[in-house]
Amino acid sequence: MLKEVLIVEGKMDTAAVKKALEAETIETGGFTLSPSTLRKISAAYEKRGIIILTDPDGAGERIRKYLTERFPLASQAFVPKMAATANNDVGIEQAPPDAIRLALSKVRFHEIEPRFEFSNRDLFVSRLSGCPEAAQRRDRLGLLLGLGYANAKQFLSRLNNYGVTRQEFADALAQIEV
């Protein structure tokens, strides 16, 4: 059983997680986040730690951002959008068990002190922004680094705030160049 509690959006996400591994989940109910749900998340955060595993879409990112601001030491897991898409729907509930386990094997921790290791220039030089294939390259690199898909601004923030090293970045970049 996973030590940390997974924070997911809904009941179908919990069902998908249960197919992948034995873990406790708390469902946010979307962005509604009732006071009782926030109390449950807070208790789990204090006692066991939490891993935020929201859908790789706009609503999931808003929930992730809100929870990360409230619980700054929360761990982050990202299922890539391509692995969480089926039947014209995007969400954790669409992800196969292997994709959920892979995302949890690459959990990232938000750094308390933001770093400024990477800059917009790094993204541009690496063709992760400012070129036609940038979105696809960020998607592939995000998968390798466990950062999920993000636009250039979010991707830069994740590189700097989730402890990615220059070496990890270079190694993953080399893999997508093949």
N, C-alpha and C positions, 0 to 999 in steps of 0.2 A: 504494500500500500504506500502510496506517495505521502510523504510527511506533510507537505504544504497542501493547502486547500486551493482548488482551481476556481477561479471566478469566471463564469460563462454567462451568456446572455439569456438562454432559455432552456426549457425542458428537453427539447430535441438535442441541444448541445450536450446536456448531461448524458443523454442516452448514447450519443456518439463517443463521448469520453469513456463511458463504462464498457463499451465494446473494445476500447484500446487498452485500458489498464484499470486497476483498482485504485480509485481516488475519490475523495469527497469533493463535492462541488457546491457552490452557492450560485444561484441564478439571480441575475440583476433584474430580470423582467424587462429587458430593453433599457432605455434611458430613464425609466420612471424612478428607479432606485428609492424605494420607500424608506422611511426612517428605520423600520425594523430590519430591512435588508442591510442597510448601512451598519447597523449595530452588529449583525451577524458577521459581516465582513471585517469590521473592526476587531471583534473578539478573535476571529481566526488569524488576523494579521498579528495581533499581540501574542497569541499562544503558539501558533504553528507556522506562521508565514503564509503568504498567498502568492499565487501565480496568476497573473491576468492573461486569459486566453479568450479574447473577443474575436468576433468575425472580422475578416480582412476586407471591410468595406467602410464607408464613411461613418455610419452610425457606430460601428464597433470601435473605430478610432476615436470618436468623441467620448465614448464610455471609457476607453482605455486612458485617455488624457485626464478625464475627470477623476478616475480612481487613482491614477498615478500622482496627481496633485494632492489628494487626500491621504494617500498611503505611499509616501516617497520611497520606502524600502521594499516595495512589492517587486517581485520578479516578473519578467515579461516573457511570454512564449508567443510565437507567431507561426500560424499555419499559412503557407503561401496561398495567394488567391487562386492560382491554377489548381492547387490540390484541394481547395475548398469550394470548387464550383462543379455543380451537377444540376441537370434539369432546369437550366436557366436560373439558378439560384446560387447565391454565394453565402456560405456560412460554415461554422464549425460542424454543424449537423450534416453537412455534405461531405466532410473530409473522411477518407478511409482511416482505419485504425493506425496503419503505418505512418501516415502523415502526422497524426496527433502525437504518436510516440516520438517521431523525429523532431517535431517542434519542442517537445518537452526535454529532449536530450540536448537541445541547444538553448536552454533558458538563459536569458540575459538579466543582469541586475542593473538597476538604475544607479548611477554614481551620484553620491551626495554632492561632491564638488564637481560641477561641470568642467569638462576638459575642452580644450580647443586644439586638439591634435590634428583634426582635419578641417579643411576650409573648402569654400566653393571652388577654389582653384583645383583642389584635388579631384573633385567631382568632374570638373570640366576636362582636365587633362586625362582622366581615366574614362572619358566618354560616358559618364553617368549623368551628365546634364549637357544641354546645349547641342545635342545632335539627334537625328531621327531615331536612332536605336537606343537612346538613353533609358527610356522606361523599361524596355526589355532587359537591358544590362543590369539595371538596379534590381529588377525582379529576380534575376538569376543570382546576383551577388547577395541579395537579401536572403535567399534560400540557403546559400552556403554559409553565411555568417549568422544565421538564426535571427535576422532582423525583420523578416517579412518584407512585403512590398510597401513602398512609400514614395511620395513625390520627392523631388530633389531636396527641398527644405527639410522635410521630415527625415529623410535618409541621412542627411548631414547631422541632424540632431541626434539620431540613434547611434551613428558612428561615434559621436563625441560623448554621449551620455550612457552608453551601455558597455563601456570598457573594451571596445575593439582596439586591438593593437595595430601598429603599422605593419607588423609581420603577418598577422592574420589577414589584414586587408590585401597585402601584396600577394599572399598565397592564394586567396580566393579569386583575386583579379586574374592571376595567372591561369586558374582553372577555367574561367569563362572565356579566356582568349583562345583556347584550343579549338 
